[in-house]
Amino acid sequence: MKLVMAIIKPFKLDEVRDALTPLGVQGLTVTEVKGFGRQKGQTEIYRGAEYHVSFLPKLKIEVAVAAELVDAVVEAIAGAARTGKIGDGKIFVLDLDRALRIRTGETDNSAL
């Protein structure tokens, strides 16, 4: 099992969800986060005053999947989240040692 974590632009969430559904992904977790990468924030103008925003709003998506689905899930997220502009985000894949569905007691792949 793997945990796929993606940091994406907020307006790309629906496209990413729509790309994951046909793969059999039945659930995901979305968290509003702020951060910066190579783009180092951006300059904004508010009421005529210019100021620098260091941390940009992003969404963190977490999806637990069976190991054999990882490549398809990563490709789907990357394709749906890509705008071709700086700040599109990152995808990380982590090992997932154990999963448990609390309601039924199912474990590991059955719990996903």
VOZA-85207 format. One record per atom (N, C-alpha, C): atom name; chain; residue number from 1; x, y, z. Coordinates in nm, 4 decimals. Example, Ala and Ser with C-alpha at 12.3 -4.5 7.8 and 13.67 -1.06 7.14 Angstrom:
<sites>
+-------+--------+-----+----------+----------+----------+
| atome | chaine | num |        X |        Y |        Z |
+-------+--------+-----+----------+----------+----------+
|     N |      A |   1 |   1.3190 |  -0.5690 |   0.7800 |
|    CA |      A |   1 |   1.2300 |  -0.4500 |   0.7800 |
|     C |      A |   1 |   1.3200 |  -0.3300 |   0.7800 |
|     N |      A |   2 |   1.2850 |  -0.2250 |   0.7080 |
|    CA |      A |   2 |   1.3670 |  -0.1060 |   0.7140 |
|     C |      A |   2 |   1.2900 |   0.0030 |   0.7870 |
+-------+--------+-----+----------+----------+----------+
</sites>
This chain:
<sites>
+-------+--------+-----+----------+----------+----------+
| atome | chaine | num |        X |        Y |        Z |
+-------+--------+-----+----------+----------+----------+
|     N |      A |   1 |   0.0842 |  -0.1175 |   0.0000 |
|    CA |      A |   1 |   0.0000 |   0.0000 |   0.0000 |
|     C |      A |   1 |   0.0887 |   0.1239 |   0.0000 |
|     N |      A |   2 |   0.0362 |   0.2292 |  -0.0609 |
|    CA |      A |   2 |   0.1094 |   0.3545 |  -0.0705 |
|     C |      A |   2 |   0.0177 |   0.4706 |  -0.0351 |
|     N |      A |   3 |   0.0786 |   0.5775 |   0.0134 |
|    CA |      A |   3 |   0.0075 |   0.7016 |   0.0368 |
|     C |      A |   3 |   0.0588 |   0.8016 |  -0.0653 |
|     N |      A |   4 |  -0.0301 |   0.8491 |  -0.1518 |
|    CA |      A |   4 |   0.0060 |   0.9485 |  -0.2514 |
|     C |      A |   4 |  -0.0379 |   1.0840 |  -0.1977 |
|     N |      A |   5 |   0.0591 |   1.1747 |  -0.1837 |
|    CA |      A |   5 |   0.0314 |   1.3082 |  -0.1327 |
|     C |      A |   5 |   0.0636 |   1.4077 |  -0.2440 |
|     N |      A |   6 |  -0.0312 |   1.4933 |  -0.2754 |
|    CA |      A |   6 |  -0.0109 |   1.5914 |  -0.3819 |
|     C |      A |   6 |  -0.0432 |   1.7304 |  -0.3297 |
|     N |      A |   7 |   0.0406 |   1.8258 |  -0.3655 |
|    CA |      A |   7 |   0.0168 |   1.9665 |  -0.3357 |
|     C |      A |   7 |  -0.0205 |   2.0305 |  -0.4692 |
|     N |      A |   8 |  -0.1414 |   2.0875 |  -0.4778 |
|    CA |      A |   8 |  -0.1906 |   2.1403 |  -0.6052 |
|     C |      A |   8 |  -0.2509 |   2.2790 |  -0.5873 |
|     N |      A |   9 |  -0.2770 |   2.3442 |  -0.6990 |
|    CA |      A |   9 |  -0.3480 |   2.4722 |  -0.6962 |
|     C |      A |   9 |  -0.4949 |   2.4454 |  -0.6625 |
|     N |      A |  10 |  -0.5558 |   2.5296 |  -0.5803 |
|    CA |      A |  10 |  -0.6928 |   2.5042 |  -0.5336 |
|     C |      A |  10 |  -0.7960 |   2.4863 |  -0.6444 |
|     N |      A |  11 |  -0.7856 |   2.5605 |  -0.7533 |
|    CA |      A |  11 |  -0.8885 |   2.5516 |  -0.8572 |
|     C |      A |  11 |  -0.8798 |   2.4231 |  -0.9391 |
|     N |      A |  12 |  -0.7789 |   2.3391 |  -0.9143 |
|    CA |      A |  12 |  -0.7626 |   2.2139 |  -0.9872 |
|     C |      A |  12 |  -0.8242 |   2.0934 |  -0.9148 |
|     N |      A |  13 |  -0.8840 |   2.1153 |  -0.7986 |
|    CA |      A |  13 |  -0.9346 |   2.0044 |  -0.7186 |
|     C |      A |  13 |  -1.0396 |   1.9214 |  -0.7921 |
|     N |      A |  14 |  -1.1387 |   1.9832 |  -0.8509 |
|    CA |      A |  14 |  -1.2443 |   1.9078 |  -0.9180 |
|     C |      A |  14 |  -1.1897 |   1.8245 |  -1.0333 |
|     N |      A |  15 |  -1.0952 |   1.8795 |  -1.1080 |
|    CA |      A |  15 |  -1.0353 |   1.8048 |  -1.2189 |
|     C |      A |  15 |  -0.9576 |   1.6838 |  -1.1676 |
|     N |      A |  16 |  -0.8862 |   1.7004 |  -1.0573 |
|    CA |      A |  16 |  -0.8107 |   1.5894 |  -0.9999 |
|     C |      A |  16 |  -0.9069 |   1.4818 |  -0.9506 |
|     N |      A |  17 |  -1.0104 |   1.5199 |  -0.8803 |
|    CA |      A |  17 |  -1.1088 |   1.4221 |  -0.8319 |
|     C |      A |  17 |  -1.1720 |   1.3468 |  -0.9483 |
|     N |      A |  18 |  -1.2088 |   1.4198 |  -1.0534 |
|    CA |      A |  18 |  -1.2692 |   1.3560 |  -1.1701 |
|     C |      A |  18 |  -1.1727 |   1.2601 |  -1.2400 |
|     N |      A |  19 |  -1.0431 |   1.2885 |  -1.2351 |
|    CA |      A |  19 |  -0.9433 |   1.2008 |  -1.2960 |
|     C |      A |  19 |  -0.9201 |   1.0742 |  -1.2131 |
|     N |      A |  20 |  -0.9389 |   1.0843 |  -1.0808 |
|    CA |      A |  20 |  -0.9148 |   0.9692 |  -0.9929 |
|     C |      A |  20 |  -1.0333 |   0.8726 |  -0.9865 |
|     N |      A |  21 |  -1.1540 |   0.9224 |  -1.0038 |
|    CA |      A |  21 |  -1.2738 |   0.8385 |  -0.9905 |
|     C |      A |  21 |  -1.2732 |   0.7178 |  -1.0841 |
|     N |      A |  22 |  -1.2411 |   0.7317 |  -1.2129 |
|    CA |      A |  22 |  -1.2411 |   0.6144 |  -1.3013 |
|     C |      A |  22 |  -1.1373 |   0.5083 |  -1.2655 |
|     N |      A |  23 |  -1.0361 |   0.5454 |  -1.1865 |
|    CA |      A |  23 |  -0.9326 |   0.4505 |  -1.1461 |
|     C |      A |  23 |  -0.9773 |   0.3637 |  -1.0292 |
|     N |      A |  24 |  -1.0915 |   0.3955 |  -0.9717 |
|    CA |      A |  24 |  -1.1409 |   0.3195 |  -0.8580 |
|     C |      A |  24 |  -1.1046 |   0.3795 |  -0.7238 |
|     N |      A |  25 |  -1.0504 |   0.4999 |  -0.7240 |
|    CA |      A |  25 |  -1.0185 |   0.5674 |  -0.5978 |
|     C |      A |  25 |  -1.1503 |   0.6061 |  -0.5330 |
|     N |      A |  26 |  -1.1755 |   0.5533 |  -0.4132 |
|    CA |      A |  26 |  -1.3050 |   0.5736 |  -0.3489 |
|     C |      A |  26 |  -1.3054 |   0.6848 |  -0.2467 |
|     N |      A |  27 |  -1.1900 |   0.7355 |  -0.2117 |
|    CA |      A |  27 |  -1.1861 |   0.8431 |  -0.1135 |
|     C |      A |  27 |  -1.0532 |   0.9132 |  -0.1138 |
|     N |      A |  28 |  -1.0563 |   1.0366 |  -0.0694 |
|    CA |      A |  28 |  -0.9334 |   1.1128 |  -0.0556 |
|     C |      A |  28 |  -0.9541 |   1.2171 |   0.0527 |
|     N |      A |  29 |  -0.8455 |   1.2668 |   0.1030 |
|    CA |      A |  29 |  -0.8490 |   1.3707 |   0.2055 |
|     C |      A |  29 |  -0.7902 |   1.4975 |   0.1456 |
|     N |      A |  30 |  -0.8577 |   1.6095 |   0.1682 |
|    CA |      A |  30 |  -0.8116 |   1.7383 |   0.1167 |
|     C |      A |  30 |  -0.7920 |   1.8332 |   0.2351 |
|     N |      A |  31 |  -0.6771 |   1.8980 |   0.2372 |
|    CA |      A |  31 |  -0.6448 |   1.9937 |   0.3423 |
|     C |      A |  31 |  -0.6004 |   2.1242 |   0.2777 |
|     N |      A |  32 |  -0.6521 |   2.2366 |   0.3283 |
|    CA |      A |  32 |  -0.6054 |   2.3657 |   0.2814 |
|     C |      A |  32 |  -0.4722 |   2.3953 |   0.3488 |
|     N |      A |  33 |  -0.3710 |   2.4249 |   0.2674 |
|    CA |      A |  33 |  -0.2375 |   2.4528 |   0.3199 |
|     C |      A |  33 |  -0.1826 |   2.5788 |   0.2543 |
|     N |      A |  34 |  -0.0727 |   2.6284 |   0.3070 |
|    CA |      A |  34 |  -0.0027 |   2.7413 |   0.2475 |
|     C |      A |  34 |   0.1443 |   2.7057 |   0.2389 |
|     N |      A |  35 |   0.2108 |   2.7558 |   0.1367 |
|    CA |      A |  35 |   0.3522 |   2.7278 |   0.1241 |
|     C |      A |  35 |   0.4112 |   2.7972 |   0.0037 |
|     N |      A |  36 |   0.5373 |   2.7660 |  -0.0214 |
|    CA |      A |  36 |   0.6027 |   2.8189 |  -0.1404 |
|     C |      A |  36 |   0.7103 |   2.7219 |  -0.1828 |
|     N |      A |  37 |   0.7438 |   2.7276 |  -0.3092 |
|    CA |      A |  37 |   0.8520 |   2.6479 |  -0.3651 |
|     C |      A |  37 |   0.9462 |   2.7410 |  -0.4372 |
|     N |      A |  38 |   0.9787 |   2.7062 |  -0.5591 |
|    CA |      A |  38 |   1.0713 |   2.7881 |  -0.6367 |
|     C |      A |  38 |   1.0134 |   2.9245 |  -0.6700 |
|     N |      A |  39 |   0.8803 |   2.9356 |  -0.6706 |
|    CA |      A |  39 |   0.8205 |   3.0634 |  -0.7078 |
|     C |      A |  39 |   0.8383 |   3.1698 |  -0.6000 |
|     N |      A |  40 |   0.8698 |   3.1308 |  -0.4790 |
|    CA |      A |  40 |   0.9020 |   3.2226 |  -0.3690 |
|     C |      A |  40 |   0.7922 |   3.3245 |  -0.3404 |
|     N |      A |  41 |   0.6672 |   3.2852 |  -0.3540 |
|    CA |      A |  41 |   0.5569 |   3.3774 |  -0.3259 |
|     C |      A |  41 |   0.5282 |   3.4666 |  -0.4444 |
|     N |      A |  42 |   0.4512 |   3.5714 |  -0.4211 |
|    CA |      A |  42 |   0.4172 |   3.6645 |  -0.5285 |
|     C |      A |  42 |   0.3845 |   3.8007 |  -0.4706 |
|     N |      A |  43 |   0.3893 |   3.9029 |  -0.5571 |
|    CA |      A |  43 |   0.3579 |   4.0389 |  -0.5159 |
|     C |      A |  43 |   0.2129 |   4.0694 |  -0.5512 |
|     N |      A |  44 |   0.1371 |   4.1248 |  -0.4569 |
|    CA |      A |  44 |  -0.0025 |   4.1586 |  -0.4789 |
|     C |      A |  44 |  -0.0220 |   4.3073 |  -0.4504 |
|     N |      A |  45 |  -0.1308 |   4.3610 |  -0.5027 |
|    CA |      A |  45 |  -0.1666 |   4.5004 |  -0.4738 |
|     C |      A |  45 |  -0.3019 |   4.5008 |  -0.4045 |
|     N |      A |  46 |  -0.3090 |   4.5645 |  -0.2882 |
|    CA |      A |  46 |  -0.4319 |   4.5737 |  -0.2112 |
|     C |      A |  46 |  -0.4540 |   4.7195 |  -0.1745 |
|     N |      A |  47 |  -0.5637 |   4.7775 |  -0.2209 |
|    CA |      A |  47 |  -0.5972 |   4.9174 |  -0.1953 |
|     C |      A |  47 |  -0.4822 |   5.0108 |  -0.2309 |
|     N |      A |  48 |  -0.4206 |   4.9823 |  -0.3441 |
|    CA |      A |  48 |  -0.3142 |   5.0672 |  -0.3942 |
|     C |      A |  48 |  -0.1773 |   5.0421 |  -0.3342 |
|     N |      A |  49 |  -0.1705 |   4.9588 |  -0.2325 |
|    CA |      A |  49 |  -0.0414 |   4.9305 |  -0.1694 |
|     C |      A |  49 |   0.0096 |   4.7948 |  -0.2173 |
|     N |      A |  50 |   0.1359 |   4.7890 |  -0.2512 |
|    CA |      A |  50 |   0.1965 |   4.6644 |  -0.2968 |
|     C |      A |  50 |   0.2540 |   4.5906 |  -0.1763 |
|     N |      A |  51 |   0.2302 |   4.4605 |  -0.1705 |
|    CA |      A |  51 |   0.2879 |   4.3803 |  -0.0634 |
|     C |      A |  51 |   0.3217 |   4.2421 |  -0.1162 |
|     N |      A |  52 |   0.4120 |   4.1753 |  -0.0467 |
|    CA |      A |  52 |   0.4612 |   4.0449 |  -0.0905 |
|     C |      A |  52 |   0.3930 |   3.9340 |  -0.0104 |
|     N |      A |  53 |   0.3354 |   3.8375 |  -0.0823 |
|    CA |      A |  53 |   0.2739 |   3.7215 |  -0.0182 |
|     C |      A |  53 |   0.3760 |   3.6080 |  -0.0246 |
|     N |      A |  54 |   0.4285 |   3.5687 |   0.0904 |
|    CA |      A |  54 |   0.5322 |   3.4660 |   0.0946 |
|     C |      A |  54 |   0.4749 |   3.3255 |   0.0835 |
|     N |      A |  55 |   0.3596 |   3.3024 |   0.1451 |
|    CA |      A |  55 |   0.2998 |   3.1698 |   0.1467 |
|     C |      A |  55 |   0.1719 |   3.1721 |   0.0646 |
|     N |      A |  56 |   0.1699 |   3.0918 |  -0.0416 |
|    CA |      A |  56 |   0.0565 |   3.0890 |  -0.1330 |
|     C |      A |  56 |  -0.0412 |   2.9787 |  -0.0938 |
|     N |      A |  57 |  -0.1709 |   3.0018 |  -0.1138 |
|    CA |      A |  57 |  -0.2694 |   2.8989 |  -0.0802 |
|     C |      A |  57 |  -0.2601 |   2.7808 |  -0.1766 |
|     N |      A |  58 |  -0.2592 |   2.6614 |  -0.1216 |
|    CA |      A |  58 |  -0.2547 |   2.5367 |  -0.1975 |
|     C |      A |  58 |  -0.3495 |   2.4371 |  -0.1314 |
|     N |      A |  59 |  -0.3713 |   2.3248 |  -0.1978 |
|    CA |      A |  59 |  -0.4451 |   2.2142 |  -0.1394 |
|     C |      A |  59 |  -0.3536 |   2.0939 |  -0.1315 |
|     N |      A |  60 |  -0.3614 |   2.0210 |  -0.0203 |
|    CA |      A |  60 |  -0.2882 |   1.8954 |  -0.0064 |
|     C |      A |  60 |  -0.3907 |   1.7831 |  -0.0170 |
|     N |      A |  61 |  -0.3687 |   1.6950 |  -0.1126 |
|    CA |      A |  61 |  -0.4561 |   1.5798 |  -0.1327 |
|     C |      A |  61 |  -0.3800 |   1.4562 |  -0.0879 |
|     N |      A |  62 |  -0.4452 |   1.3718 |  -0.0092 |
|    CA |      A |  62 |  -0.3853 |   1.2462 |   0.0344 |
|     C |      A |  62 |  -0.4764 |   1.1323 |  -0.0070 |
|     N |      A |  63 |  -0.4172 |   1.0318 |  -0.0750 |
|    CA |      A |  63 |  -0.4937 |   0.9178 |  -0.1243 |
|     C |      A |  63 |  -0.4168 |   0.7912 |  -0.0891 |
|     N |      A |  64 |  -0.4813 |   0.7002 |  -0.0181 |
|    CA |      A |  64 |  -0.4218 |   0.5702 |   0.0117 |
|     C |      A |  64 |  -0.4668 |   0.4726 |  -0.0968 |
|     N |      A |  65 |  -0.3696 |   0.4074 |  -0.1611 |
|    CA |      A |  65 |  -0.4018 |   0.3172 |  -0.2720 |
|     C |      A |  65 |  -0.3184 |   0.1899 |  -0.2623 |
|     N |      A |  66 |  -0.3670 |   0.0858 |  -0.3305 |
|    CA |      A |  66 |  -0.2893 |  -0.0373 |  -0.3429 |
|     C |      A |  66 |  -0.1654 |  -0.0063 |  -0.4269 |
|     N |      A |  67 |  -0.0570 |  -0.0760 |  -0.4017 |
|    CA |      A |  67 |   0.0708 |  -0.0487 |  -0.4683 |
|     C |      A |  67 |   0.0588 |  -0.0540 |  -0.6200 |
|     N |      A |  68 |  -0.0234 |  -0.1439 |  -0.6725 |
|    CA |      A |  68 |  -0.0349 |  -0.1568 |  -0.8183 |
|     C |      A |  68 |  -0.1064 |  -0.0391 |  -0.8844 |
|     N |      A |  69 |  -0.1732 |   0.0449 |  -0.8067 |
|    CA |      A |  69 |  -0.2436 |   0.1610 |  -0.8619 |
|     C |      A |  69 |  -0.1611 |   0.2895 |  -0.8588 |
|     N |      A |  70 |  -0.0460 |   0.2858 |  -0.7942 |
|    CA |      A |  70 |   0.0307 |   0.4083 |  -0.7699 |
|     C |      A |  70 |   0.0638 |   0.4829 |  -0.8981 |
|     N |      A |  71 |   0.1184 |   0.4147 |  -0.9971 |
|    CA |      A |  71 |   0.1598 |   0.4841 |  -1.1191 |
|     C |      A |  71 |   0.0414 |   0.5507 |  -1.1884 |
|     N |      A |  72 |  -0.0721 |   0.4810 |  -1.1960 |
|    CA |      A |  72 |  -0.1908 |   0.5375 |  -1.2604 |
|     C |      A |  72 |  -0.2431 |   0.6584 |  -1.1832 |
|     N |      A |  73 |  -0.2411 |   0.6508 |  -1.0500 |
|    CA |      A |  73 |  -0.2892 |   0.7606 |  -0.9670 |
|     C |      A |  73 |  -0.1981 |   0.8827 |  -0.9818 |
|     N |      A |  74 |  -0.0674 |   0.8610 |  -0.9795 |
|    CA |      A |  74 |   0.0273 |   0.9718 |  -0.9952 |
|     C |      A |  74 |   0.0097 |   1.0379 |  -1.1313 |
|     N |      A |  75 |  -0.0029 |   0.9586 |  -1.2365 |
|    CA |      A |  75 |  -0.0224 |   1.0141 |  -1.3710 |
|     C |      A |  75 |  -0.1529 |   1.0916 |  -1.3807 |
|     N |      A |  76 |  -0.2593 |   1.0392 |  -1.3200 |
|    CA |      A |  76 |  -0.3891 |   1.1067 |  -1.3241 |
|     C |      A |  76 |  -0.3836 |   1.2410 |  -1.2525 |
|     N |      A |  77 |  -0.3219 |   1.2441 |  -1.1352 |
|    CA |      A |  77 |  -0.3110 |   1.3694 |  -1.0599 |
|     C |      A |  77 |  -0.2263 |   1.4697 |  -1.1376 |
|     N |      A |  78 |  -0.1112 |   1.4246 |  -1.1871 |
|    CA |      A |  78 |  -0.0211 |   1.5140 |  -1.2593 |
|     C |      A |  78 |  -0.0892 |   1.5718 |  -1.3833 |
|     N |      A |  79 |  -0.1596 |   1.4883 |  -1.4565 |
|    CA |      A |  79 |  -0.2269 |   1.5345 |  -1.5773 |
|     C |      A |  79 |  -0.3374 |   1.6339 |  -1.5483 |
|     N |      A |  80 |  -0.4152 |   1.6060 |  -1.4437 |
|    CA |      A |  80 |  -0.5284 |   1.6927 |  -1.4112 |
|     C |      A |  80 |  -0.4851 |   1.8230 |  -1.3449 |
|     N |      A |  81 |  -0.3748 |   1.8211 |  -1.2705 |
|    CA |      A |  81 |  -0.3318 |   1.9396 |  -1.1954 |
|     C |      A |  81 |  -0.2402 |   2.0309 |  -1.2762 |
|     N |      A |  82 |  -0.1908 |   1.9828 |  -1.3889 |
|    CA |      A |  82 |  -0.0923 |   2.0595 |  -1.4662 |
|     C |      A |  82 |  -0.1551 |   2.1782 |  -1.5382 |
|     N |      A |  83 |  -0.0947 |   2.2966 |  -1.5192 |
|    CA |      A |  83 |  -0.1325 |   2.4151 |  -1.5964 |
|     C |      A |  83 |  -0.0182 |   2.4557 |  -1.6886 |
|     N |      A |  84 |   0.1018 |   2.4071 |  -1.6589 |
|    CA |      A |  84 |   0.2190 |   2.4441 |  -1.7358 |
|     C |      A |  84 |   0.2870 |   2.5689 |  -1.6839 |
|     N |      A |  85 |   0.2345 |   2.6232 |  -1.5750 |
|    CA |      A |  85 |   0.2917 |   2.7445 |  -1.5167 |
|     C |      A |  85 |   0.3571 |   2.7108 |  -1.3832 |
|     N |      A |  86 |   0.4432 |   2.7994 |  -1.3382 |
|    CA |      A |  86 |   0.5113 |   2.7787 |  -1.2115 |
|     C |      A |  86 |   0.4091 |   2.7667 |  -1.0988 |
|     N |      A |  87 |   0.4379 |   2.6791 |  -1.0028 |
|    CA |      A |  87 |   0.3490 |   2.6629 |  -0.8886 |
|     C |      A |  87 |   0.2442 |   2.5550 |  -0.9048 |
|     N |      A |  88 |   0.2573 |   2.4689 |  -1.0069 |
|    CA |      A |  88 |   0.1601 |   2.3608 |  -1.0270 |
|     C |      A |  88 |   0.1590 |   2.2625 |  -0.9113 |
|     N |      A |  89 |   0.2697 |   2.2468 |  -0.8414 |
|    CA |      A |  89 |   0.2707 |   2.1618 |  -0.7231 |
|     C |      A |  89 |   0.3688 |   2.0477 |  -0.7304 |
|     N |      A |  90 |   0.3516 |   1.9533 |  -0.6389 |
|    CA |      A |  90 |   0.4386 |   1.8362 |  -0.6271 |
|     C |      A |  90 |   0.3542 |   1.7157 |  -0.5887 |
|     N |      A |  91 |   0.4070 |   1.5972 |  -0.6196 |
|    CA |      A |  91 |   0.3441 |   1.4716 |  -0.5781 |
|     C |      A |  91 |   0.4499 |   1.3893 |  -0.5064 |
|     N |      A |  92 |   0.4128 |   1.3351 |  -0.3908 |
|    CA |      A |  92 |   0.5013 |   1.2502 |  -0.3122 |
|     C |      A |  92 |   0.4338 |   1.1152 |  -0.2933 |
|     N |      A |  93 |   0.5127 |   1.0078 |  -0.2951 |
|    CA |      A |  93 |   0.4609 |   0.8735 |  -0.2718 |
|     C |      A |  93 |   0.5342 |   0.8158 |  -0.1517 |
|     N |      A |  94 |   0.4565 |   0.7733 |  -0.0515 |
|    CA |      A |  94 |   0.5127 |   0.7204 |   0.0717 |
|     C |      A |  94 |   0.4622 |   0.5779 |   0.0939 |
|     N |      A |  95 |   0.5436 |   0.4967 |   0.1593 |
|    CA |      A |  95 |   0.4990 |   0.3627 |   0.1972 |
|     C |      A |  95 |   0.3945 |   0.3737 |   0.3068 |
|     N |      A |  96 |   0.2944 |   0.2881 |   0.2988 |
|    CA |      A |  96 |   0.1881 |   0.2847 |   0.3988 |
|     C |      A |  96 |   0.1925 |   0.1461 |   0.4614 |
|     N |      A |  97 |   0.2318 |   0.1379 |   0.5865 |
|    CA |      A |  97 |   0.2525 |   0.0090 |   0.6512 |
|     C |      A |  97 |   0.1235 |  -0.0620 |   0.6883 |
|     N |      A |  98 |   0.0230 |   0.0134 |   0.7281 |
|    CA |      A |  98 |  -0.0979 |  -0.0506 |   0.7784 |
|     C |      A |  98 |  -0.2162 |   0.0412 |   0.7615 |
|     N |      A |  99 |  -0.3333 |  -0.0171 |   0.7369 |
|    CA |      A |  99 |  -0.4586 |   0.0578 |   0.7310 |
|     C |      A |  99 |  -0.5654 |  -0.0229 |   0.8015 |
|     N |      A | 100 |  -0.6579 |   0.0465 |   0.8676 |
|    CA |      A | 100 |  -0.7670 |  -0.0190 |   0.9387 |
|     C |      A | 100 |  -0.8937 |   0.0626 |   0.9208 |
|     N |      A | 101 |  -0.9982 |  -0.0020 |   0.8725 |
|    CA |      A | 101 |  -1.1291 |   0.0635 |   0.8652 |
|     C |      A | 101 |  -1.1939 |   0.0455 |   1.0018 |
|     N |      A | 102 |  -1.2163 |   0.1529 |   1.0720 |
|    CA |      A | 102 |  -1.2632 |   0.1481 |   1.2104 |
|     C |      A | 102 |  -1.3991 |   0.0794 |   1.2211 |
|     N |      A | 103 |  -1.4920 |   0.1110 |   1.1307 |
|    CA |      A | 103 |  -1.6279 |   0.0575 |   1.1403 |
|     C |      A | 103 |  -1.6327 |  -0.0940 |   1.1307 |
|     N |      A | 104 |  -1.5569 |  -0.1522 |   1.0363 |
|    CA |      A | 104 |  -1.5685 |  -0.2963 |   1.0096 |
|     C |      A | 104 |  -1.4525 |  -0.3780 |   1.0622 |
|     N |      A | 105 |  -1.3418 |  -0.3137 |   1.0916 |
|    CA |      A | 105 |  -1.2235 |  -0.3864 |   1.1342 |
|     C |      A | 105 |  -1.1402 |  -0.4398 |   1.0183 |
|     N |      A | 106 |  -1.1795 |  -0.4104 |   0.8940 |
|    CA |      A | 106 |  -1.1018 |  -0.4534 |   0.7783 |
|     C |      A | 106 |  -0.9632 |  -0.3903 |   0.7844 |
|     N |      A | 107 |  -0.8650 |  -0.4625 |   0.7338 |
|    CA |      A | 107 |  -0.7288 |  -0.4121 |   0.7391 |
|     C |      A | 107 |  -0.6654 |  -0.4075 |   0.6015 |
|     N |      A | 108 |  -0.5625 |  -0.3263 |   0.5911 |
|    CA |      A | 108 |  -0.4777 |  -0.3106 |   0.4736 |
|     C |      A | 108 |  -0.5568 |  -0.2857 |   0.3461 |
|     N |      A | 109 |  -0.5323 |  -0.3584 |   0.2369 |
|    CA |      A | 109 |  -0.5989 |  -0.3289 |   0.1107 |
|     C |      A | 109 |  -0.7507 |  -0.3345 |   0.1201 |
|     N |      A | 110 |  -0.8041 |  -0.4218 |   0.2026 |
|    CA |      A | 110 |  -0.9486 |  -0.4302 |   0.2212 |
|     C |      A | 110 |  -1.0060 |  -0.3031 |   0.2843 |
|     N |      A | 111 |  -0.9232 |  -0.2353 |   0.3609 |
|    CA |      A | 111 |  -0.9682 |  -0.1149 |   0.4305 |
|     C |      A | 111 |  -0.9665 |   0.0084 |   0.3394 |
|     N |      A | 112 |  -0.8963 |  -0.0009 |   0.2279 |
|    CA |      A | 112 |  -0.8866 |   0.1135 |   0.1392 |
|     C |      A | 112 |  -1.0168 |   0.1304 |   0.0643 |
+-------+--------+-----+----------+----------+----------+
</sites>
